[in-house]
Amino acid sequence: MTATATKTTTNAPKTHVVPVLTKTQLVNMLVNLPKGNNFVTIIARTVPAMNKTGNPFYDSAIKDFNIRKIAEVNGAIQFNYEAAVNRQLVREGQEADFTAQAPTWGNRVGSSCVIEHKEQYYFYVKVEKSLGYAYVNLQGLPLDTKEVNKWLKSRKPSDTQGTDKEIMVRKYAIANLVAITINGMKYTII
């Protein structure tokens, strides 16, 4: 007598639970990362830099903008800014003679990428690629990007690097993070 194996299948959906980190847990994780470049993908919810005068997105009653930018960005943290600029200068056929200025804002937490300023935590990201963004109102409804762009402040590139292609560095408040992927693990931030 022969036994026949039967394969049992289910149509149950596969679920993937995304771990949750509090902002304090994220700060602790970042402070304790090993030295060296770490690549991240972040989703941040920020107030875009906008002109106030006549701006329909500015609410003078609450003295705040009633708009948020949701952006997803790939980048590096714990990078050596001076070395990154000098590598870019060499790629462009220029002399690697850039010296970074000492930071004048906030206090670095140990040797980590975390900056403390007025009891808030931030970190710098060397932006490698923008994966997309959208503007939403405070209820989370999408806004017309063309209309929003009319009110955005123009961004001035760095004038100290001397590179043709800017090494783009952005400072993010931990309080504005929605999610982060680091070391292959995605976390929702609460």
ZIFEN-V66376 format. One record per backbone hydrogen bond with DSSP energy under -0.5 kcal/mol. CO is the residue of the C=O (numbers start at 1). NH is the residue of the N-H. E is the energy in kcal/mol with one decimal. If there is no record, write none. Layout:
co=(CO & CO)
nh=(NH & NH)
e=(E & E)
This chain:
co=(3 & 6 & 7 & 16 & 17 & 19 & 21 & 22 & 23 & 24 & 25 & 26 & 27 & 28 & 30 & 38 & 39 & 40 & 41 & 42 & 43 & 43 & 44 & 44 & 46 & 46 & 48 & 49 & 52 & 55 & 57 & 57 & 58 & 59 & 59 & 59 & 64 & 66 & 68 & 68 & 69 & 69 & 70 & 71 & 72 & 72 & 73 & 74 & 74 & 75 & 76 & 77 & 79 & 80 & 81 & 82 & 83 & 84 & 85 & 86 & 87 & 88 & 89 & 90 & 95 & 107 & 108 & 109 & 113 & 114 & 115 & 116 & 117 & 120 & 121 & 121 & 122 & 123 & 125 & 125 & 126 & 129 & 129 & 132 & 134 & 135 & 136 & 137 & 141 & 143 & 144 & 145 & 146 & 148 & 148 & 149 & 151 & 155 & 164 & 166 & 167 & 168 & 170 & 170 & 172 & 173 & 174 & 176 & 178 & 179 & 180 & 180 & 181 & 182 & 185 & 186 & 187 & 188)
nh=(5 & 8 & 9 & 18 & 19 & 188 & 190 & 26 & 27 & 28 & 29 & 30 & 31 & 32 & 33 & 77 & 183 & 75 & 181 & 73 & 178 & 179 & 46 & 71 & 48 & 69 & 50 & 153 & 55 & 58 & 59 & 66 & 60 & 62 & 63 & 64 & 59 & 138 & 70 & 136 & 46 & 71 & 134 & 44 & 131 & 132 & 42 & 128 & 129 & 40 & 126 & 38 & 81 & 84 & 85 & 86 & 87 & 88 & 89 & 90 & 91 & 92 & 94 & 93 & 97 & 116 & 110 & 112 & 124 & 109 & 122 & 107 & 120 & 117 & 174 & 175 & 115 & 172 & 127 & 170 & 76 & 74 & 131 & 72 & 70 & 143 & 68 & 140 & 137 & 145 & 148 & 149 & 150 & 151 & 152 & 152 & 51 & 157 & 166 & 168 & 169 & 127 & 125 & 172 & 123 & 176 & 177 & 45 & 189 & 43 & 182 & 187 & 41 & 185 & 182 & 19 & 180 & 21)
e=(-0.5 & -0.6 & -0.5 & -0.6 & -0.6 & -2.7 & -2.7 & -2.3 & -2.4 & -2.4 & -2.4 & -2.8 & -2.6 & -1.5 & -1.1 & -2.8 & -0.8 & -2.5 & -2.7 & -2.3 & -3.4 & -1.6 & -0.6 & -2.3 & -0.7 & -3.3 & -0.7 & -2.6 & -2.3 & -1.6 & -0.5 & -3.0 & -0.8 & -0.6 & -1.1 & -1.6 & -2.9 & -0.6 & -0.5 & -2.7 & -2.5 & -0.6 & -1.9 & -2.4 & -3.0 & -0.8 & -2.6 & -2.5 & -1.7 & -2.8 & -2.9 & -1.9 & -0.9 & -2.4 & -2.4 & -2.4 & -2.4 & -1.8 & -2.4 & -2.1 & -2.3 & -1.6 & -3.0 & -2.0 & -1.9 & -3.1 & -0.9 & -1.9 & -0.8 & -2.9 & -2.4 & -2.7 & -1.4 & -2.7 & -2.7 & -0.5 & -2.7 & -2.8 & -1.0 & -2.5 & -1.8 & -3.1 & -0.6 & -2.7 & -3.0 & -2.6 & -2.7 & -2.3 & -2.4 & -0.5 & -2.1 & -2.8 & -0.8 & -2.0 & -0.6 & -0.6 & -2.6 & -0.5 & -0.6 & -1.0 & -0.6 & -2.3 & -2.8 & -0.5 & -2.0 & -1.7 & -1.7 & -3.1 & -2.8 & -2.4 & -0.5 & -3.1 & -1.6 & -1.8 & -2.4 & -0.6 & -2.1 & -3.0)
